[in-house]
Amino acid sequence: MHITQLYMNDSLVIIPTYNEKENIALIIEAVFSEEKNFDVLVVDDNSPDGTSDIVTELISKYNSANNNRLHIEKRLGKNGLGTAYIHGFKWGLAKGYDYFIEMDADFSHNPKDLIRLYNACKVDGNDVSIGSRYIKGVNVVNWPMKRVLLSYFASKYVRLITSLPIEDSTAGFVCYKRNVLEIINLNKIKFVGYAFQIEMKFKSWQHGFKLFEVPVIFTDRTMGESKMNRSILTEAIFGIINMKIRSWFTKYEKVNQ
């Protein structure tokens, strides 16, 4: 049981940022333009380009005495995507939100799909909804073929190693119900890069939560720089095997469906 704060929406969109000054104001405006009201938390890793300053200025525009929709948490260093989301999850749990949506700042995730992820959990009764690029073919725009193939076969690799029954295990556009994040021990999440996305889905599934893929179109960023690098890929490739082996010796509390 938790107490929802007065004038607070039930859903929190968490946007981790590092040097996203070209996109951040536009993505926040796009989220707030949607018919369904979502609150936004930006978790900024001390961006030297002034991303956090832009968000701070926007807070006075979007917030009022009775309705604070935009929030920012500033971290001291660049500590990885996974730790940024965990920071956001813990912040949102403490505030009393019921639904938590991970979203990139660069418009690779379409804000118009937020309601579809939300409804897949709120209305349809799923515990985790995943904006999937691969549930209906390959729906990726503006990626070079090499990267499309890498991402597609990475998800196939994850499914082979873990038996996780979803097509897009590396997807970063995801909605979690509150009880999922309460049961998963966030302090024991191992990965900090993009493999974090795989680990969260895997642990949700191991606990018996219902995962559902919502087909979306992923569009590569047009402004700013990608954060993908070789160390992130290495973590994903070799870390997944270790994650699967650890699961053999871990007892997961099963939820009552």
C-alpha positions in Angstrom: 0.0 0.0 0.0 1.3 3.4 -0.9 -0.1 6.9 -0.7 -0.4 8.8 -4.0 0.5 12.5 -3.6 -2.2 15.0 -4.3 -2.4 16.4 -7.9 0.1 13.7 -9.1 -0.4 11.7 -12.3 -0.1 7.9 -12.0 2.6 7.5 -14.6 6.3 8.6 -14.7 8.3 8.9 -17.9 12.0 8.6 -17.0 14.4 10.1 -19.5 18.2 9.6 -18.8 20.3 12.3 -20.4 23.9 13.0 -21.2 24.5 15.9 -23.7 21.0 16.1 -25.1 20.6 19.8 -25.3 19.4 19.6 -28.9 16.5 17.2 -28.0 15.5 17.6 -24.4 13.1 20.6 -24.7 11.5 19.1 -27.7 11.0 15.6 -26.2 9.5 17.1 -23.0 7.1 19.3 -25.0 6.1 16.2 -27.1 5.4 14.1 -24.0 3.3 16.9 -22.4 1.4 17.4 -25.6 -0.1 13.9 -25.4 -3.7 13.5 -24.4 -2.9 11.3 -21.5 -1.0 13.2 -18.7 2.4 11.8 -17.9 4.9 13.2 -15.4 8.5 13.4 -16.6 11.7 12.8 -14.6 15.0 13.7 -16.3 18.0 12.0 -14.8 21.0 13.9 -16.0 24.6 12.7 -15.6 26.2 16.1 -15.3 26.0 16.9 -19.0 28.7 19.5 -19.9 26.5 20.9 -22.7 23.9 22.4 -20.3 21.1 19.9 -20.7 20.1 20.1 -17.0 20.0 23.9 -17.2 17.5 23.7 -20.0 15.3 21.3 -18.0 15.5 23.6 -14.9 14.3 26.5 -17.0 11.4 24.4 -18.3 10.3 23.5 -14.8 8.9 27.0 -14.2 7.0 26.7 -17.5 5.3 23.3 -16.9 4.9 23.2 -13.1 2.4 25.0 -10.9 1.6 25.1 -7.2 -0.8 22.3 -7.6 0.7 20.1 -10.3 4.4 19.4 -10.6 4.8 17.5 -13.9 8.5 18.0 -14.7 11.3 17.0 -12.4 15.1 16.7 -12.7 17.6 14.7 -10.7 21.2 15.7 -11.3 23.9 13.2 -10.8 27.6 14.0 -10.4 29.1 11.7 -13.0 28.4 9.7 -16.1 27.5 6.4 -14.4 25.7 4.4 -17.1 22.2 4.0 -18.4 21.2 1.3 -15.9 22.1 3.2 -12.8 20.2 6.3 -14.2 17.0 4.3 -14.6 17.4 2.6 -11.2 17.9 6.1 -9.7 14.6 7.1 -11.5 12.8 4.0 -10.4 13.7 4.6 -6.7 12.8 8.2 -6.9 9.4 7.4 -8.5 8.6 4.6 -6.0 9.2 7.0 -3.2 6.8 9.5 -4.8 4.1 7.0 -5.2 3.8 6.5 -9.0 2.1 3.3 -10.3 3.6 3.1 -13.8 7.2 3.8 -14.9 8.1 4.2 -18.6 11.7 4.2 -19.8 12.2 6.5 -22.8 15.2 8.0 -24.7 15.6 11.7 -25.2 16.4 11.5 -28.9 13.0 10.7 -30.4 14.0 7.2 -31.3 10.9 6.4 -29.1 7.8 8.0 -30.4 5.9 9.9 -27.6 2.6 8.9 -29.3 3.4 5.3 -28.3 3.5 6.2 -24.6 -0.3 5.7 -24.3 0.0 2.3 -26.0 2.6 1.1 -23.5 0.6 2.5 -20.6 -2.7 0.8 -21.8 -1.0 -2.5 -22.3 -0.4 -2.5 -18.5 -3.2 -0.4 -17.1 -6.0 -1.7 -19.3 -4.9 -5.0 -20.6 -3.4 -6.3 -17.3 0.2 -6.9 -18.3 3.0 -6.2 -15.8 5.7 -5.2 -18.3 5.0 -3.7 -21.7 7.8 -3.5 -24.2 8.0 -1.2 -27.3 9.2 -3.9 -29.6 11.0 -3.3 -32.9 10.9 -7.0 -33.9 7.5 -8.5 -32.9 6.2 -7.7 -36.4 9.1 -7.9 -38.7 12.0 -5.4 -38.4 10.7 -1.9 -37.7 13.8 0.3 -37.6 14.3 3.6 -39.5 17.6 5.3 -40.3 19.9 2.6 -38.9 22.7 1.3 -41.1 22.1 -2.4 -42.0 25.1 -3.5 -39.9 23.5 -2.0 -36.7 20.1 -3.4 -37.6 21.5 -6.9 -37.9 23.6 -6.5 -34.7 20.5 -5.5 -32.7 18.2 -8.1 -34.3 20.6 -11.0 -33.8 21.5 -9.8 -30.3 17.9 -10.3 -29.3 17.9 -13.8 -30.9 21.1 -14.6 -29.0 19.5 -13.5 -25.7 16.5 -15.7 -26.4 18.7 -18.6 -27.2 20.8 -18.3 -24.0 18.0 -17.3 -21.5 14.8 -18.7 -23.1 13.2 -15.3 -22.4 10.0 -15.5 -24.5 10.2 -12.1 -26.2 11.5 -10.9 -29.6 13.1 -7.6 -28.5 15.0 -8.2 -25.3 17.3 -5.2 -25.8 14.4 -2.7 -26.2 14.7 0.5 -24.2 11.1 1.7 -24.5 9.4 -0.1 -21.6 6.6 0.3 -19.1 6.8 -1.3 -15.7 4.0 -1.6 -13.1 5.0 -0.5 -9.6 4.8 -4.0 -8.1 7.4 -5.3 -10.6 10.0 -2.7 -9.4 9.0 -3.4 -5.8 9.8 -7.1 -6.1 12.9 -7.0 -8.2 15.9 -6.1 -6.0 17.1 -3.0 -7.8 20.3 -3.0 -5.7 21.4 -6.3 -7.2 21.0 -5.3 -10.9 24.5 -6.1 -12.3 24.5 -4.3 -15.7 25.0 -0.6 -16.2 24.9 -0.4 -20.0 22.3 -1.5 -22.5 22.4 -5.1 -21.1 20.5 -3.5 -18.2 17.4 -3.7 -20.4 17.9 -7.4 -20.8 18.5 -8.1 -17.1 15.3 -6.2 -16.1 13.1 -8.1 -18.5 14.8 -11.4 -17.6 14.3 -10.9 -13.8 10.7 -9.7 -14.4 10.0 -13.0 -16.3 11.8 -15.1 -13.6 9.5 -13.6 -11.0 6.5 -14.7 -13.0 5.4 -11.3 -14.3 3.5 -11.0 -17.5 5.5 -9.5 -20.3 3.8 -8.2 -23.5 5.4 -6.7 -26.7 3.7 -3.7 -28.3 4.9 -3.2 -31.9 6.6 0.2 -32.4 8.7 1.9 -35.1 12.2 2.8 -33.8 13.7 5.9 -35.5 17.4 6.6 -35.1 18.3 10.0 -33.6 18.7 12.9 -36.0 20.4 15.2 -33.5 23.1 14.6 -30.9 25.5 11.6 -30.6 24.8 7.9 -30.0 26.1 6.5 -26.7 26.7 3.0 -28.1 30.3 1.8 -27.8 32.3 -1.5 -27.8 32.3 -1.9 -24.0 28.5 -1.8 -23.9 28.4 -4.6 -26.5 30.9 -6.7 -24.7 28.9 -6.4 -21.5 25.8 -7.6 -23.3 27.4 -10.5 -25.1 29.4 -12.1 -22.3 27.3 -10.8 -19.4 24.2 -12.6 -20.6 25.8 -16.0 -20.1 26.9 -15.1 -16.6 23.4 -13.8 -15.9 21.8 -17.1 -17.0 24.3 -19.2 -14.9 23.5 -17.0 -11.8 19.8 -17.6 -12.3 20.3 -21.3 -11.7 21.4 -20.6 -8.2 18.9 -17.9 -7.4 15.5 -18.3 -5.9 13.0 -15.9 -7.4 9.9 -15.0 -5.4 7.0 -15.9 -7.7 4.1 -13.4 -8.0 0.5 -14.5 -7.7 -1.1 -14.1 -11.1 
